Amino acid sequence: MCLACALPAGERRLEEAVVDDVSHPAARRGRHAVSGRTRLAVRVHARARTERLEWDGSTLQLWVREPPADGRANAAVIRAVARWADVAPSQVAIVSGAAARHKLVEIERKDALPPPAV
């Protein structure tokens, strides 16, 4: 059972139900089920001095050097998430939040995500 299903009626916590298989109704939110895809929340820190990332198991914190103008930070996010997940950049897509710091990113991948850093 996912965290989205265990919530009381009318209550929704997206930050806790972040990494889900897209075939699950709570994760798909009206989209067609596609096997092998995973969605996760990404918090982007644009114009960072150095590039780095932190994965706590629910949210990927990502620091990129590019400014959030002309889609440059989004392109850097896609490249960084692809490197982290060990997939091609064409297998990563920003589903929502293209103009926001909090993004929902979908990764086309057959196996599990890397474990959280301790």
FITI-753937 format. One record per residue (C-alpha): residue number from 1; residue in one letter; x, y, z. Coordinates in nm, 4 decimals, m for minus. Layout:
BEGIN
<NUM; 'A'; <X; Y; Z>>
...
end
This chain:
BEGIN
<1; 'M'; <0.0000; 0.0000; 0.0000>>
<2; 'C'; <0.1371; 0.3418; m0.0908>>
<3; 'L'; <0.1279; 0.6473; 0.1314>>
<4; 'A'; <m0.1269; 0.8183; m0.0942>>
<5; 'C'; <m0.3803; 0.5417; m0.0198>>
<6; 'A'; <m0.3268; 0.5489; 0.3567>>
<7; 'L'; <m0.4299; 0.9122; 0.4011>>
<8; 'P'; <m0.7668; 1.0136; 0.5457>>
<9; 'A'; <m1.0373; 1.1209; 0.3000>>
<10; 'G'; <m0.9766; 1.4657; 0.1554>>
<11; 'E'; <m0.6166; 1.4870; 0.2744>>
<12; 'R'; <m0.3334; 1.4774; 0.0230>>
<13; 'R'; <0.0391; 1.4907; 0.0942>>
<14; 'L'; <0.2338; 1.4890; m0.2296>>
<15; 'E'; <0.5722; 1.5272; m0.0600>>
<16; 'E'; <0.5288; 1.1875; 0.1110>>
<17; 'A'; <0.3857; 0.9997; m0.1865>>
<18; 'V'; <0.6595; 1.0973; m0.4242>>
<19; 'V'; <0.8196; 0.7879; m0.5668>>
<20; 'D'; <0.5494; 0.5703; m0.7155>>
<21; 'D'; <0.5032; 0.3302; m1.0004>>
<22; 'V'; <0.2982; 0.5080; m1.2661>>
<23; 'S'; <0.0656; 0.2086; m1.2956>>
<24; 'H'; <m0.0765; 0.2904; m0.9489>>
<25; 'P'; <m0.3929; 0.5067; m0.9672>>
<26; 'A'; <m0.2679; 0.7543; m0.7048>>
<27; 'A'; <0.0542; 0.8100; m0.8976>>
<28; 'R'; <m0.0934; 0.8286; m1.2435>>
<29; 'R'; <m0.3527; 1.1009; m1.1647>>
<30; 'G'; <m0.5485; 1.0580; m1.4863>>
<31; 'R'; <m0.2629; 0.9548; m1.7121>>
<32; 'H'; <m0.2314; 0.6194; m1.8852>>
<33; 'A'; <m0.0340; 0.3507; m1.7061>>
<34; 'V'; <0.3091; 0.2945; m1.8538>>
<35; 'S'; <0.5236; 0.0216; m1.7061>>
<36; 'G'; <0.8860; 0.0952; m1.6237>>
<37; 'R'; <0.8344; 0.4617; m1.5294>>
<38; 'T'; <0.8972; 0.6177; m1.1916>>
<39; 'R'; <0.7993; 0.9623; m1.0701>>
<40; 'L'; <0.9824; 1.1540; m0.8032>>
<41; 'A'; <0.9793; 1.5005; m0.6524>>
<42; 'V'; <1.2781; 1.7212; m0.7247>>
<43; 'R'; <1.3624; 2.0427; m0.5389>>
<44; 'V'; <1.5847; 2.2580; m0.7601>>
<45; 'H'; <1.8308; 2.5175; m0.6349>>
<46; 'A'; <1.9249; 2.7216; m0.9436>>
<47; 'R'; <2.2336; 2.9436; m0.9687>>
<48; 'A'; <2.4227; 2.7330; m0.7173>>
<49; 'R'; <2.7942; 2.7806; m0.6707>>
<50; 'T'; <2.8602; 2.4072; m0.7153>>
<51; 'E'; <2.6509; 2.1278; m0.8598>>
<52; 'R'; <2.5441; 1.8541; m0.6181>>
<53; 'L'; <2.2457; 1.6417; m0.5224>>
<54; 'E'; <2.0986; 1.4802; m0.2135>>
<55; 'W'; <1.8516; 1.1909; m0.2183>>
<56; 'D'; <1.6686; 1.1152; 0.1066>>
<57; 'G'; <1.4379; 0.8478; m0.0327>>
<58; 'S'; <1.1441; 1.0794; m0.1019>>
<59; 'T'; <1.2798; 1.4018; m0.2537>>
<60; 'L'; <1.5828; 1.4665; m0.4709>>
<61; 'Q'; <1.7472; 1.7976; m0.3770>>
<62; 'L'; <1.9395; 1.9224; m0.6796>>
<63; 'W'; <2.1776; 2.2181; m0.7018>>
<64; 'V'; <2.2506; 2.3362; m1.0581>>
<65; 'R'; <2.4690; 2.6250; m1.1752>>
<66; 'E'; <2.2426; 2.7426; m1.4567>>
<67; 'P'; <1.9955; 3.0279; m1.4030>>
<68; 'P'; <1.6217; 2.9615; m1.4313>>
<69; 'A'; <1.5952; 3.1462; m1.7638>>
<70; 'D'; <1.5195; 3.0166; m2.1140>>
<71; 'G'; <1.4868; 2.6602; m1.9838>>
<72; 'R'; <1.8573; 2.6327; m1.9018>>
<73; 'A'; <1.7997; 2.5156; m1.5435>>
<74; 'N'; <1.5395; 2.2603; m1.6605>>
<75; 'A'; <1.7863; 2.1199; m1.9134>>
<76; 'A'; <2.0480; 2.0950; m1.6371>>
<77; 'V'; <1.7932; 1.9188; m1.4136>>
<78; 'I'; <1.7198; 1.6605; m1.6836>>
<79; 'R'; <2.0919; 1.5968; m1.7403>>
<80; 'A'; <2.1647; 1.5662; m1.3663>>
<81; 'V'; <1.8706; 1.3346; m1.2960>>
<82; 'A'; <1.9701; 1.1178; m1.5934>>
<83; 'R'; <2.3283; 1.0902; m1.4627>>
<84; 'W'; <2.2027; 1.0081; m1.1116>>
<85; 'A'; <1.9538; 0.7445; m1.2315>>
<86; 'D'; <2.2030; 0.6045; m1.4853>>
<87; 'V'; <1.9721; 0.6515; m1.7850>>
<88; 'A'; <1.9837; 0.8573; m2.1034>>
<89; 'P'; <1.8554; 1.2165; m2.0821>>
<90; 'S'; <1.5826; 1.1230; m2.3316>>
<91; 'Q'; <1.4394; 0.8899; m2.0648>>
<92; 'V'; <1.3824; 1.1775; m1.8190>>
<93; 'A'; <1.0924; 1.4232; m1.8446>>
<94; 'I'; <0.9611; 1.7047; m1.6279>>
<95; 'V'; <0.5926; 1.6211; m1.5781>>
<96; 'S'; <0.4970; 1.9300; m1.3782>>
<97; 'G'; <0.6622; 2.2343; m1.2275>>
<98; 'A'; <0.8639; 2.3440; m1.5291>>
<99; 'A'; <0.8493; 2.7044; m1.4034>>
<100; 'A'; <0.8791; 2.6204; m1.0326>>
<101; 'R'; <1.1447; 2.5045; m0.7889>>
<102; 'H'; <0.9453; 2.1954; m0.6945>>
<103; 'K'; <0.9177; 1.9648; m0.9946>>
<104; 'L'; <0.7681; 1.6246; m1.0617>>
<105; 'V'; <1.0086; 1.4277; m1.2803>>
<106; 'E'; <0.9362; 1.1007; m1.4575>>
<107; 'I'; <1.2150; 0.8517; m1.5286>>
<108; 'E'; <1.1816; 0.5614; m1.7682>>
<109; 'R'; <1.3688; 0.2839; m1.5927>>
<110; 'K'; <1.3233; m0.0882; m1.5343>>
<111; 'D'; <1.4909; m0.1279; m1.1942>>
<112; 'A'; <1.4712; 0.0585; m0.8619>>
<113; 'L'; <1.6122; 0.4004; m0.7852>>
<114; 'P'; <1.9418; 0.4328; m0.5975>>
<115; 'P'; <1.9094; 0.3938; m0.2184>>
<116; 'P'; <1.9006; 0.7094; m0.0059>>
<117; 'A'; <2.2274; 0.8441; 0.1306>>
<118; 'V'; <2.2748; 0.7878; 0.5015>>
end
